Amino acid sequence: MKLKYSLRKLRSKFIYILIYILILFFFSQCSFERKVIKQPIKEQGIDFVFTHLKQNELKYEWLNIKFTADILINKQNHSLNGTIRIKKDSIVWLSLSPALGIEAFRVLITNDSLKMLNRINNTYLSTNFRFIYDFFKTTLDFDMLPAFITGNDFPYYENDKFKISIDNHKYLLSTVGRRKLRKVAKLNENLKVLIQNIWLSPETFKINSMSINEIDNNKKLIAYYSNFKVIENQLFPHLVKIEISGKDKININLKYNKVIIDEKQEFPFNIPEKYSRIEK
């Protein structure tokens, strides 16, 4: 009897010690995580974090992405398959088809133009980039498109107006009224005062989410990035969720199935003679 009592007592002490060790380990890990996250801000500041953000962005000249998409526009759902091809700073090409169907739409976007083929109705659209701005009812320029697709920061924007803080164990970079550096930007006159927020992983310095808020119009565009995989020695998100809120609500869920980096791409876009032009 005494032996059984001693064994139970010993076992109870062992369990107590084990729980105590686990608690100490848990809090030490939390303390270590906070130290890892806060130390760069305290010692190096915003320059340290922003430099690592730029160093860890996806580097490419050509990009080809095959994807599936679920798009919800004002409670109406659409499922699509598609391909995105990008030539950096120059062209975004898009092909869309219904699930298990033939191509329904083809889109060619440059920094000053937009062209679209509607193969269902045998029509085409040829207009300027302003059409995208009006369609989504939110501030959007050409350089933002590849950024939202790839999870990169906007190129050709100045980087000296950011403030940094910690939010839910991530670096939060915030800025108001960020403007382009490039000399020629035809849409600059249409850009409103914006709040841009970037939530950055302290482990990988990859963007986990990014938002654009229009102060005057109560509109918001936010993108979430997850399921990062190594492609050509670079981390790249394979799940992208984009939400656009305002008068109209648009949710876009993208799943990237195949990603090819720096293989030269073609951007075919021929308008058949029988197609009629869509007037804006």
Stockholm file with secondary structure:
# STOCKHOLM 1.0

chainA/1-280         MKLKYSLRKLRSKFIYILIYILILFFFSQCSFERKVIKQPIKEQGIDFVFTHLKQNELKYEWLNIKFTADILINKQNHSLNGTIRIKKDSIVWLSLSPALGIEAFRVLITNDSLKMLNRINNTYLSTNFRFIYDFFKTTLDFDMLPAFITGNDFPYYENDKFKISIDNHKYLLSTVGRRKLRKVAKLNENLKVLIQNIWLSPETFKINSMSINEIDNNKKLIAYYSNFKVIENQLFPHLVKIEISGKDKININLKYNKVIIDEKQEFPFNIPEKYSRIEK
#=GR chainA/1-280 SS CHHHHHHHHHHHHHHHHHHHHHHHHHHHHHHHHHHHHHHHHHHTCHHHHHHHHHHTSCCCSEEEEEEEEEEEETTEEEEEEEEEEEETTTEEEEEEEETTSCCCEEEEECSSCEEEEETTTTEEEEECTHHHHHHHTSCCCTTHHHHHHHTCCCTTBCCSSCEEEEETTEEEEEEESCCBCSSCCTTGGGCCCEEEEEEECTTTCCEEEEEEEETTTTEEEEEEEEEEEEETTEEEEEEEEEEEESSSCEEEEEEEEEEEESCCCCCCCCCCTTCEECCC
#=GC SS_cons         CHHHHHHHHHHHHHHHHHHHHHHHHHHHHHHHHHHHHHHHHHHTCHHHHHHHHHHTSCCCSEEEEEEEEEEEETTEEEEEEEEEEEETTTEEEEEEEETTSCCCEEEEECSSCEEEEETTTTEEEEECTHHHHHHHTSCCCTTHHHHHHHTCCCTTBCCSSCEEEEETTEEEEEEESCCBCSSCCTTGGGCCCEEEEEEECTTTCCEEEEEEEETTTTEEEEEEEEEEEEETTEEEEEEEEEEEESSSCEEEEEEEEEEEESCCCCCCCCCCTTCEECCC
//
